[in-house]
Amino acid sequence: WAGITPNAQLAKIKQDIDLDLVSSLGFGVDKKFLPHLTLARTKKNSQSVATLARKFEGRLFGRFMVTDLILYQSKLQPTGVIHTPLEVITLKKSQDPALE
């Protein structure tokens, strides 16, 4: 995964999700939230993934606009994880021209 620098906007999004969605679906609120993007998952050969991650550590791959947040439910199965989208939240377009 790639870490994201926490800020007031992310904190507000998390608060809104906790209040409006997570609680209404019956999930507990995650107080140890660490904003991140999951880039890849692997079960086997994780050592080579770690080597690859170190190779590109600190590299900037560009910027992109996030238009939606998708809340997934992850269910562990003997054959792997099943990710099911529970809710899609469309974000408002930023008024910051630097993000265009």
C-alpha positions in Angstrom: 0.0 0.0 0.0 1.0 3.6 -0.3 0.6 6.0 2.6 -1.3 9.3 2.2 -0.5 12.3 4.3 -3.4 12.8 6.7 -5.1 16.2 6.5 -8.3 18.0 7.5 -10.2 17.0 4.3 -9.4 13.3 4.8 -10.4 13.5 8.5 -13.7 15.1 7.4 -14.3 12.4 4.8 -13.6 9.7 7.4 -15.9 11.3 9.9 -18.7 11.6 7.3 -18.2 7.9 6.4 -18.2 6.9 10.0 -21.4 8.8 10.8 -23.4 8.3 7.7 -22.4 4.9 6.4 -20.3 2.7 8.7 -22.6 3.0 11.7 -25.7 2.6 9.6 -24.4 -0.7 8.2 -23.6 -2.0 11.7 -19.9 -1.9 11.5 -17.7 -0.5 14.4 -15.9 2.7 13.8 -12.1 2.3 13.1 -10.4 4.7 15.5 -6.9 3.8 14.2 -7.6 4.8 10.6 -4.5 5.2 8.5 -5.3 6.7 5.1 -3.7 4.6 2.3 -4.2 3.1 -1.2 -3.9 -0.6 -1.6 -1.7 -1.1 -4.6 -1.4 -4.8 -4.6 -2.0 -7.9 -2.5 -0.1 -11.2 -2.7 -0.2 -14.4 -0.8 2.8 -16.1 -2.3 6.3 -14.8 -3.0 5.8 -11.7 -0.8 9.6 -11.3 -0.5 9.9 -10.4 -4.2 7.1 -7.8 -3.8 9.0 -6.3 -0.9 12.1 -6.1 -3.1 10.2 -4.4 -5.8 8.6 -1.9 -3.4 12.1 -1.0 -2.1 13.3 -0.4 -5.6 10.6 2.2 -6.2 10.5 3.7 -2.7 10.2 7.5 -2.8 9.4 7.6 -6.5 6.6 9.9 -7.6 4.4 8.2 -10.2 2.2 11.3 -10.8 -0.9 12.8 -9.5 -4.5 11.9 -10.2 -8.0 13.1 -9.3 -10.1 10.8 -7.1 -13.7 11.1 -8.1 -15.3 8.3 -6.0 -14.7 6.5 -2.8 -15.8 2.8 -2.7 -16.4 1.1 0.6 -15.6 -2.6 0.2 -16.4 -5.6 2.4 -13.6 -8.1 2.5 -14.4 -11.8 3.2 -11.6 -14.3 3.7 -12.3 -17.5 1.9 -10.1 -20.6 1.7 -9.5 -19.7 -2.0 -8.7 -16.1 -1.3 -10.4 -12.8 -0.4 -13.6 -11.7 -1.9 -14.0 -7.9 -2.1 -17.6 -6.8 -2.5 -18.4 -3.1 -3.0 -21.0 -1.9 -0.5 -21.3 1.8 -1.3 -20.0 4.2 -3.9 -19.6 7.8 -2.8 -19.1 10.4 -5.6 -16.9 13.3 -4.5 -17.4 16.9 -5.3 -15.0 18.4 -7.8 -12.2 20.5 -6.2 -12.2 24.2 -6.8 -8.4 24.2 -6.6 -6.9 24.8 -10.1 -3.7 23.2 -8.9 -5.5 19.8 -8.8 -6.8 20.0 -12.4 
